[in-house]
Amino acid sequence: MNNPWHLHLMAAIYVFAGIMHFIKPKMYMRIMPRYLPNHKLLVLLSGIAEIALGIALCIPVLKTSAVYGIIAMLIVFLLVHFYMLSGEKASAGIPKWILILRIPLQFVLMYWAWSYL
Protein backbone atom coordinates (compact mmCIF):
# COMPACT_ATOMS: atom_id res chain seq x y z
CA MET A 1 0.00 0.00 0.00
CA ASN A 2 1.54 3.28 -1.14
CA ASN A 3 -0.25 5.66 1.19
CA PRO A 4 -1.54 3.84 4.29
CA TRP A 5 -4.14 5.46 6.53
CA HIS A 6 -1.49 6.40 9.13
CA LEU A 7 0.40 8.44 6.52
CA HIS A 8 -2.80 10.40 5.92
CA LEU A 9 -3.20 10.76 9.69
CA MET A 10 0.30 12.22 9.91
CA ALA A 11 -0.46 14.55 7.01
CA ALA A 12 -3.68 15.71 8.68
CA ILE A 13 -1.87 16.35 11.97
CA TYR A 14 0.69 18.61 10.27
CA VAL A 15 -1.93 20.44 8.20
CA PHE A 16 -4.05 21.00 11.34
CA ALA A 17 -1.01 22.16 13.34
CA GLY A 18 -0.06 24.54 10.53
CA ILE A 19 -3.57 26.00 10.34
CA MET A 20 -3.46 26.61 14.09
CA HIS A 21 -0.48 28.94 13.53
CA PHE A 22 -2.91 31.25 11.71
CA ILE A 23 -5.87 30.79 14.07
CA LYS A 24 -3.88 31.22 17.32
CA PRO A 25 -0.59 32.93 16.35
CA LYS A 26 -0.17 34.55 19.79
CA MET A 27 -0.04 31.11 21.40
CA TYR A 28 2.94 30.22 19.20
CA MET A 29 4.62 33.61 19.54
CA ARG A 30 4.62 33.22 23.36
CA ILE A 31 6.84 30.16 23.12
CA MET A 32 9.32 31.53 20.59
CA PRO A 33 12.87 31.79 21.93
CA ARG A 34 13.80 35.42 22.59
CA TYR A 35 17.00 35.11 20.59
CA LEU A 36 15.05 34.49 17.35
CA PRO A 37 14.02 37.58 15.37
CA ASN A 38 10.57 38.51 14.05
CA HIS A 39 8.44 36.01 15.95
CA LYS A 40 5.23 36.69 14.02
CA LEU A 41 6.89 36.02 10.67
CA LEU A 42 8.53 32.85 11.98
CA VAL A 43 5.21 31.58 13.36
CA LEU A 44 3.48 32.20 10.02
CA LEU A 45 6.33 30.64 8.01
CA SER A 46 6.38 27.57 10.24
CA GLY A 47 2.62 27.27 9.81
CA ILE A 48 2.99 27.44 6.04
CA ALA A 49 5.76 24.83 6.22
CA GLU A 50 3.64 22.45 8.28
CA ILE A 51 0.68 22.79 5.91
CA ALA A 52 2.84 22.37 2.80
CA LEU A 53 4.73 19.38 4.18
CA GLY A 54 1.51 17.73 5.35
CA ILE A 55 -0.02 18.08 1.88
CA ALA A 56 3.22 16.96 0.21
CA LEU A 57 3.17 13.73 2.23
CA CYS A 58 0.09 12.68 0.22
CA ILE A 59 1.65 13.41 -3.17
CA PRO A 60 3.76 10.38 -4.14
CA VAL A 61 6.39 12.34 -6.07
CA LEU A 62 6.86 14.73 -3.11
CA LYS A 63 6.55 12.26 -0.23
CA THR A 64 10.29 11.61 0.24
CA SER A 65 11.10 15.33 0.22
CA ALA A 66 8.24 15.94 2.65
CA VAL A 67 9.59 13.31 5.04
CA TYR A 68 13.04 14.92 5.06
CA GLY A 69 11.41 18.35 5.43
CA ILE A 70 9.35 17.18 8.41
CA ILE A 71 12.40 15.69 10.10
CA ALA A 72 14.37 18.92 9.55
CA MET A 73 11.45 20.98 10.85
CA LEU A 74 11.15 18.82 13.97
CA ILE A 75 14.88 19.23 14.63
CA VAL A 76 14.48 23.02 14.42
CA PHE A 77 11.40 22.86 16.68
CA LEU A 78 13.60 21.23 19.33
CA LEU A 79 15.00 24.75 19.89
CA VAL A 80 11.56 25.84 21.06
CA HIS A 81 11.09 22.79 23.27
CA PHE A 82 14.42 23.29 25.01
CA TYR A 83 13.78 27.04 25.32
CA MET A 84 10.47 26.32 27.04
CA LEU A 85 12.40 24.45 29.74
CA SER A 86 14.54 27.53 30.47
CA GLY A 87 12.16 29.26 32.86
CA GLU A 88 8.65 29.88 34.08
CA LYS A 89 7.82 32.59 31.53
CA ALA A 90 9.23 30.53 28.65
CA SER A 91 7.16 27.52 29.73
CA ALA A 92 3.92 29.41 28.96
CA GLY A 93 2.36 27.83 32.04
CA ILE A 94 2.81 24.26 30.80
CA PRO A 95 3.94 21.88 33.55
CA LYS A 96 7.61 20.98 33.41
CA TRP A 97 6.93 17.22 33.19
CA ILE A 98 4.92 17.77 29.99
CA LEU A 99 7.69 19.92 28.54
CA ILE A 100 10.22 17.20 29.32
CA LEU A 101 8.04 14.52 27.69
CA ARG A 102 7.78 16.63 24.53
CA ILE A 103 11.51 16.22 23.86
CA PRO A 104 11.43 12.44 23.25
CA LEU A 105 8.08 12.88 21.47
CA GLN A 106 9.91 14.93 18.83
CA PHE A 107 12.17 11.94 18.18
CA VAL A 108 9.16 9.61 17.99
CA LEU A 109 7.63 11.94 15.40
CA MET A 110 10.92 11.98 13.46
CA TYR A 111 10.99 8.17 13.48
CA TRP A 112 7.36 8.04 12.36
CA ALA A 113 8.18 10.26 9.39
CA TRP A 114 11.39 8.31 8.66
CA SER A 115 9.37 5.09 8.48
CA TYR A 116 7.79 6.28 5.21
CA LEU A 117 11.09 6.41 3.31
C-alpha positions in Angstrom: 0.0 0.0 0.0 1.5 3.3 -1.1 -0.3 5.7 1.2 -1.5 3.8 4.3 -4.1 5.5 6.5 -1.5 6.4 9.1 0.4 8.4 6.5 -2.8 10.4 5.9 -3.2 10.8 9.7 0.3 12.2 9.9 -0.5 14.6 7.0 -3.7 15.7 8.7 -1.9 16.3 12.0 0.7 18.6 10.3 -1.9 20.4 8.2 -4.1 21.0 11.3 -1.0 22.2 13.3 -0.1 24.5 10.5 -3.6 26.0 10.3 -3.5 26.6 14.1 -0.5 28.9 13.5 -2.9 31.3 11.7 -5.9 30.8 14.1 -3.9 31.2 17.3 -0.6 32.9 16.4 -0.2 34.6 19.8 0.0 31.1 21.4 2.9 30.2 19.2 4.6 33.6 19.5 4.6 33.2 23.4 6.8 30.2 23.1 9.3 31.5 20.6 12.9 31.8 21.9 13.8 35.4 22.6 17.0 35.1 20.6 15.1 34.5 17.4 14.0 37.6 15.4 10.6 38.5 14.0 8.4 36.0 16.0 5.2 36.7 14.0 6.9 36.0 10.7 8.5 32.8 12.0 5.2 31.6 13.4 3.5 32.2 10.0 6.3 30.6 8.0 6.4 27.6 10.2 2.6 27.3 9.8 3.0 27.4 6.0 5.8 24.8 6.2 3.6 22.4 8.3 0.7 22.8 5.9 2.8 22.4 2.8 4.7 19.4 4.2 1.5 17.7 5.4 0.0 18.1 1.9 3.2 17.0 0.2 3.2 13.7 2.2 0.1 12.7 0.2 1.6 13.4 -3.2 3.8 10.4 -4.1 6.4 12.3 -6.1 6.9 14.7 -3.1 6.6 12.3 -0.2 10.3 11.6 0.2 11.1 15.3 0.2 8.2 15.9 2.6 9.6 13.3 5.0 13.0 14.9 5.1 11.4 18.3 5.4 9.4 17.2 8.4 12.4 15.7 10.1 14.4 18.9 9.6 11.4 21.0 10.8 11.2 18.8 14.0 14.9 19.2 14.6 14.5 23.0 14.4 11.4 22.9 16.7 13.6 21.2 19.3 15.0 24.7 19.9 11.6 25.8 21.1 11.1 22.8 23.3 14.4 23.3 25.0 13.8 27.0 25.3 10.5 26.3 27.0 12.4 24.5 29.7 14.5 27.5 30.5 12.2 29.3 32.9 8.6 29.9 34.1 7.8 32.6 31.5 9.2 30.5 28.6 7.2 27.5 29.7 3.9 29.4 29.0 2.4 27.8 32.0 2.8 24.3 30.8 3.9 21.9 33.6 7.6 21.0 33.4 6.9 17.2 33.2 4.9 17.8 30.0 7.7 19.9 28.5 10.2 17.2 29.3 8.0 14.5 27.7 7.8 16.6 24.5 11.5 16.2 23.9 11.4 12.4 23.3 8.1 12.9 21.5 9.9 14.9 18.8 12.2 11.9 18.2 9.2 9.6 18.0 7.6 11.9 15.4 10.9 12.0 13.5 11.0 8.2 13.5 7.4 8.0 12.4 8.2 10.3 9.4 11.4 8.3 8.7 9.4 5.1 8.5 7.8 6.3 5.2 11.1 6.4 3.3 
